[in-house]
C-alpha cells in the first residue's frame, strides 16, 4: 500500500472513530470510584504543583488531562475533574498566546491582506484557514460529547482504564509516524489540508490519555512535516480549542459560589501553569529541531502500562 493510501486510511479512521467512541461512552456506566475533590479544597501548594503538571504536560505529547487525573489520585488528593483542569489550562492559553504573539499577529494581518489581494496561496492564508477549519472537528465533537455524556467527571471517559489504553495506543501511533514520516516539509510548506487532517486528530483528544498535542503532532508526522514544524503548528492549532474549553468551564465556575480563600489557589495554579507552559513550549521546539519523539513514545507506553497494572492490582480504579 502506498504512503498516500495509508495516510488516507488514518484520516478515515480518525474521522470515524470519534463518533463511534462517543456513542459507546454515552451508554457506558460509571467506571470510576475515585472520589472527586471540589476545586475549593485545594490549597496553594497543591494548586502550584498541579499548575506545574499542567504546564509541562499540556504541550508535551504525553496528555495533560491524563497526568492531572492520575498524579493527584496517586497522591491522595482526588480527581480534580474537568472543570478544574479547564481552569488552570487558562495559564497554558496565556503562555501559548504570549509565545506565538508575533506569529498570530502576522497570520491575522496576512490573512486579511491575502483576501483583499485574492492571494489564496500565501502562507498566512493557508495557516489561518488550516487553524479555522482544523478547529471545527473538536468543536463539533466537543458539543456532541456534552450532549451525550451528562456527567463527564463520573463517566467511563475518565476511567483509568481508558487513560491507560489511550496512552498505549497513541504511543504506538507516534512510533509509526516517526518511522514512516520523512520529516522534510517545513513551516513554509504547510497546507490547508494539513490543518484539517491535524484537526481531525485533535478531536481524539476529547478522550483523556490521547493528548491534544500528541495526536496533532502524530498526524503532522504522518504527512511528512518536520518534527519542530508539526509541534509549532500543533500549538497554533490548539489555541482556539483550549481557549474555548477554558472559557466554557470558567463560566460554570463563575456561576458557582466560591469562597474568597478558594480564589487564591486557583490563581496560583493558573500562574504556575502559564510559566511552565511557556518553558515547555520553548523547550520542546528546540528539542525537536535536533531530536526525535522516541523518548515520548517509550514514556507514553510505560505510563499506560503502569496505569493498567495499577488497575489490575487494585491500586487505581
C-alpha positions in Angstrom: 0.0 0.0 0.0 1.3 3.5 -0.9 2.1 6.1 1.8 -0.8 8.3 0.5 -3.2 5.4 0.9 -2.0 4.8 4.5 -2.4 8.5 5.3 -5.9 8.5 3.8 -6.8 5.4 5.8 -5.5 7.1 9.0 -7.7 10.1 8.2 -10.8 8.0 7.7 -10.1 6.2 11.0 -9.7 9.5 12.8 -13.0 10.8 11.3 -15.0 7.7 12.1 -13.5 6.6 15.5 -14.5 9.7 17.4 -18.3 9.5 16.9 -18.2 5.7 17.5 -16.3 6.2 20.7 -18.6 8.9 21.9 -21.6 6.8 21.3 -20.1 4.0 23.4 -19.2 6.4 26.2 -22.8 7.8 26.2 -24.2 4.3 27.0 -21.4 3.2 29.3 -22.0 3.1 33.1 -19.8 5.0 35.6 -16.4 3.3 35.6 -14.5 5.3 38.3 -14.7 5.1 42.0 -12.2 7.8 42.7 -13.5 10.5 45.0 -13.6 13.9 43.4 -12.3 16.9 45.4 -14.0 20.2 44.8 -11.8 23.0 43.4 -12.3 24.9 46.6 -10.5 22.3 48.6 -7.0 22.5 47.0 -4.5 24.6 48.9 -1.9 26.9 47.4 0.9 24.4 47.3 -1.3 21.7 45.7 -2.5 24.2 43.1 1.1 25.3 42.4 2.1 21.7 41.9 -0.9 20.9 39.7 -0.1 24.0 37.7 3.4 22.6 37.1 1.9 19.3 35.9 -0.5 21.1 33.6 2.2 23.4 32.2 4.7 20.7 31.5 2.3 18.1 30.1 -0.1 20.4 28.1 2.4 20.9 25.2 4.5 17.7 25.5 2.8 14.9 23.6 2.0 12.9 26.8 -1.5 14.2 27.7 -2.0 16.8 30.4 -5.5 15.5 31.2 -4.2 12.0 32.0 -1.5 13.3 34.2 -3.9 15.7 36.0 -6.1 12.8 36.7 -3.5 10.2 37.6 -1.0 12.1 39.7 -3.4 13.8 42.1 -5.2 10.4 42.6 -1.9 8.7 43.4 -1.0 11.5 45.8 -4.4 11.0 47.5 -5.8 14.4 46.5 -8.6 13.0 44.4 -9.5 13.7 40.8 -9.6 17.4 40.1 -12.2 16.9 37.5 -12.9 18.5 34.1 -13.7 22.0 35.5 -10.5 22.4 37.5 -8.4 21.1 34.6 -10.0 23.5 32.2 -9.5 26.5 34.5 -5.8 26.0 35.0 -5.5 25.5 31.3 -6.1 29.2 31.1 -2.5 29.6 32.1 -1.4 27.4 29.2 -3.6 29.5 26.9 -1.9 32.7 28.1 1.5 31.1 27.6 1.0 29.9 24.1 -0.5 33.3 23.0 2.4 35.0 24.7 5.0 32.8 22.9 3.3 33.0 19.5 2.0 36.6 19.7 4.1 37.8 16.7 3.1 34.7 14.7 -0.6 35.2 15.5 -0.4 38.9 14.5 1.4 38.1 11.3 -1.1 35.4 10.4 -4.1 37.6 11.1 -2.8 40.6 9.1 -1.5 38.4 6.3 -4.9 36.6 6.0 -6.8 39.8 5.5 -4.2 41.1 3.1 -4.4 37.8 1.2 -8.2 38.0 1.0 -8.0 41.6 -0.4 -5.4 40.6 -2.9 -7.1 37.2 -3.6 -3.8 35.6 -2.9 -5.1 32.3 -1.5 -1.8 30.6 -1.8 0.0 32.9 0.7 1.4 31.2 3.8 -0.6 33.3 6.2 -3.9 32.5 4.4 -3.0 28.8 4.4 -2.1 28.9 8.1 -5.3 30.8 9.1 -7.6 28.6 7.1 -5.8 25.5 8.4 -6.4 26.7 12.0 -10.0 27.7 11.5 -11.0 24.5 9.6 -8.9 22.3 11.9 -10.7 23.6 14.9 -14.2 22.7 13.7 -13.9 18.9 14.4 -13.1 19.3 18.1 -15.9 21.9 18.4 -18.4 19.6 16.8 -17.5 16.5 18.8 -17.0 18.5 22.0 -20.6 19.7 21.8 -21.7 16.2 20.9 -19.9 14.9 23.9 -21.6 17.4 26.2 -25.0 16.3 24.8 -24.3 12.6 25.0 -22.4 12.4 28.3 -24.2 14.4 31.0 -21.7 13.8 33.9 -18.3 13.7 32.2 -16.4 13.6 35.5 -18.0 10.3 36.5 -18.3 8.7 33.1 -16.3 5.9 31.6 -14.5 8.5 29.6 -12.3 9.5 32.6 -11.7 5.9 33.8 -8.1 4.9 34.5 -8.5 2.0 32.0 -9.4 4.4 29.2 -6.5 6.6 30.0 -4.1 3.7 30.1 -5.3 2.2 26.9 -5.3 5.6 25.1 -1.7 6.3 26.2 -0.5 2.9 24.9 -2.4 3.3 21.5 -1.1 6.8 21.0 2.5 5.8 21.8 2.3 3.1 19.1 0.8 5.6 16.6 3.6 8.1 17.4 6.1 5.4 16.9 4.6 4.5 13.5 4.6 8.2 12.5 8.2 8.5 13.5 9.2 5.5 11.3 7.0 6.4 8.3 7.4 10.2 8.2 10.2 11.8 6.1 10.3 14.9 8.4 11.2 17.1 5.4 8.3 19.5 5.0 9.0 22.8 6.7 6.8 25.5 8.1 6.6 27.4 4.8 5.1 24.3 3.1 2.1 23.8 5.4 -1.2 23.3 3.5 -4.8 23.9 4.5 -5.2 20.1 4.2 -2.6 19.7 7.0 -4.8 21.8 9.3 -7.9 19.7 8.5 -6.0 16.4 9.0 -4.4 17.5 12.2 -7.8 19.0 13.3 -9.4 15.6 13.0 -6.6 14.1 15.1 -7.1 16.9 17.7 -10.7 15.8 18.2 -9.4 12.5 19.6 -8.0 14.5 22.5 -11.5 14.6 23.9 -10.6 11.2 25.3 -8.3 11.6 28.3 -4.9 10.0 27.7 -4.9 10.7 24.0 -3.1 14.1 24.3 -4.1 17.0 22.1 -0.5 18.0 21.2 0.4 14.3 20.9 -2.4 13.5 18.4 -1.9 16.6 16.3 1.9 16.2 16.2 1.5 12.5 15.3 -0.8 13.5 12.4 1.7 16.1 11.3 4.5 13.5 11.2 2.3 11.2 9.1 2.1 13.9 6.4 5.9 14.3 6.5 6.2 17.6 8.5 9.4 18.3 10.2 9.1 17.5 13.9 9.5 21.1 15.1 7.1 22.3 12.4 4.5 19.7 13.5 4.9 20.9 17.1 4.7 24.6 16.2 1.6 24.2 14.1 0.1 21.9 16.8 0.4 24.7 19.3 -1.1 27.3 17.0 -4.0 24.9 16.1 -4.7 24.3 19.8 -5.1 28.0 20.8 -8.9 28.2 19.8 -9.7 24.8 21.2 -8.2 25.1 24.6 -9.3 28.8 24.9 -12.9 27.9 24.3 -12.8 24.9 26.6 -11.3 27.0 29.4 -13.8 29.9 28.9 -16.8 27.5 28.9 -15.7 25.9 32.2 -14.8 29.3 33.7 -18.3 30.4 33.0 -19.6 27.4 35.0 -17.3 28.3 37.9 -18.3 31.9 37.9 -21.9 30.8 38.3 -20.9 28.8 41.4 -20.4 30.2 44.9 -16.7 30.1 45.6 -15.2 31.3 48.8 -12.5 34.0 48.8 -10.0 31.6 50.2 -10.6 29.3 47.1 -9.8 32.0 44.6 -6.1 32.3 45.7 -5.2 28.7 45.0 -6.9 28.9 41.6 -4.9 32.0 40.7 -1.7 30.3 41.9 -2.5 27.3 39.7 -3.1 29.4 36.6 0.1 31.4 37.1 2.1 28.3 37.7 0.6 26.7 34.6 1.4 29.8 32.5 5.1 29.9 33.5 5.8 26.2 33.0 3.7 26.0 29.8 5.9 28.7 28.3 9.0 26.9 29.3 7.6 23.6 27.9 6.8 25.2 24.5 10.2 26.8 24.1 12.0 23.7 25.2 10.0 21.2 23.1 10.5 23.2 19.9 14.3 23.4 20.5 14.4 19.7 21.4 12.6 18.6 18.2 14.9 20.6 16.0 17.6 18.1 16.7 15.9 15.1 18.4 13.2 12.6 17.6 10.0 11.8 19.5 11.1 8.3 20.7 11.6 9.4 24.3 7.8 10.3 24.3 6.9 7.1 22.6 8.6 5.0 25.3 7.3 7.3 28.2 3.7 7.0 27.0 4.0 3.3 26.5 5.3 2.7 30.0 2.9 5.2 31.5 0.0 3.4 30.0 1.2 0.0 31.1 1.8 1.3 34.6 -1.8 2.6 34.8 -3.3 -0.7 33.6 -1.1 -2.7 36.0 -2.3 -0.3 38.8 -5.9 -1.0 37.8 -5.4 -4.8 37.6 -3.7 -4.8 41.1 -6.5 -2.7 42.6 -4.2 0.3 43.3 -6.0 2.5 40.8 -9.7 2.5 40.0 
